[in-house]
Structures are given as C-alpha cells and as structure tokens.
C-alpha cells in the first residue's frame, strides 16, 4: 500500500509560479511511474505530466509544455511539479497518481491539492 500526499497548491496571480510536491509513504517509491493529473470544476480529470521510475523520461500535455516541469527525488520519495507562467486556465485540483512498474494494475491516487490562478 502506498499513500500519496500532495502539497504546494494555493492562490497565485497570472504569470506566477508554484511548486507542487507529491510525497509517498513507501520506501520502494522508485519502482513507480508517477503522473500528475488535474481536474477543473465540471470537467474531466486529465493528465498533465508524467515521469518514469528512474526519472530519465518525462512527458507533458501540450497545454503545459514549456511552462511545467516534473522531477523526482527517489531518496526523498517525492515527485515535484514546477509550474511557471501560470494562467487562469491552469486553475484546477491537481492529483498525484502512482503506477507500479512491476504490476500496472497496482495504482494509487493522492487526495489532491487546489491551484487557483486569479488576479
């Protein structure tokens, strides 16, 4: 079992930055693919970025390319999402999702953290 806890959300003005963190409770964190998703009010949850277990490869949604950066520190069991040049349309609840490398059906969600971009 893995517990994921997101933090770092808040209210920020357009053009500002935030760094989200996803901390995992389990020591074998390095065997998990990690994905960030977001869900705006009244809309579906959609993928934002993901990173491989070793951190060697990342992917981004077109809407955040060049503005967001995902990284991980397996020694700290933590994944980060650096968000720059934030826009009002980035307003959403952001969720961390883990999928085990050895068993794709083993997945976990965090509780989410709210990001609001507004002047």
N, C-alpha and C positions, 0 to 999 in steps of 0.2 A: 504494500500500500504506500502511496506517495501523496503527501499533502502539498499543495502549491499555494503560496500566499503572495498576491500581487500588492505592490505599494508604489507610491510616487505620483499618483494621479492628483488632480486639482484643477483650479481655475487659472487660466493663463490668457493673456491678450494675444490677438492675432500677430503672428511673426515671432512669438516667443518659443521657448523650449521647455521640455520636461523629460525626465528620465524615469521610465518605469522599471521596476525590479520584480522578478518572479523568483522567490526563494523556495526551494524544495526541502522536504523533511528527510529525504532519504540519501544515504551516503553514495549509493550507486547511481547518482544523477547522470553520470557521464555516458550511460547507455541509452539515454532518452533523446529522441528528436523533440525539439521544443518549437511550438508555434505560438505566435500572438494573433489573436482574433479581436475584432471589435464589433459592437452592436449598437447602432444608433436607435433612438426611440422609434418604434413602429417599423423597424427594418430587420432583415435577417442578419445573423452573425456571419461575418465574412473574414477570411484570412488576411492578415496584414504582412506578416513576415515569419520566416522560419529559419532554423539553424540546425545543422547536423550535430550528432553527439560529440564529435571532436572539435566542433566549431570551424571546420575547414570550408564549409559551404553554406551560403545563405541565399534566401530568395525573398523577394518583395512584391507586394501588389503594385501595379502600375501607378496607383494614386499616391503612393508614398515614396516611390523611388527617388533617390537623391535628397530626400529630407529625413528619412528614418534610417536608423542603423541598429541591427540586432547583434548582440555579442553574448558571450557566456564566460563564466569563471567556474570551471568544474570543481576547483578546490574549495570554492565557497558555496557550491550547489545553487548557483544563481545565474539567471539569464536577465539581460538588460535590453530595454528598447529605448534608444535615444531618439527623441522626436524634436526636430528643429523646424523652423519656419512653419509653425502650426497655423492651421486655417480653421475657420468656423466649422467646415465640413468634417474636420477630424474629431469633432465632439461625439463621444460615444463612451460606453463602458468597454474597457479593454480586459481581455481574458487571456490567461496563460493556459496552454494545453501541452501535455506531455504524452508521447507515444514511445513505447519501449522498442528498441532496436531488435530484440530477440523475440518479441511477441507483439505484432501490430495491433492485436485486439486488446492489449493492456494499455488503457489510456486514462488520463486524469485531467480534470479541469480545476482551475482556481476559482475563487469567488468573484473576481473582477475588481477593477478599480476605475473610477469615473474620471474622465478627462473632459473638461469643458473649455472651449476656446471662444472667448467673447470679450468685447470691449466694454 
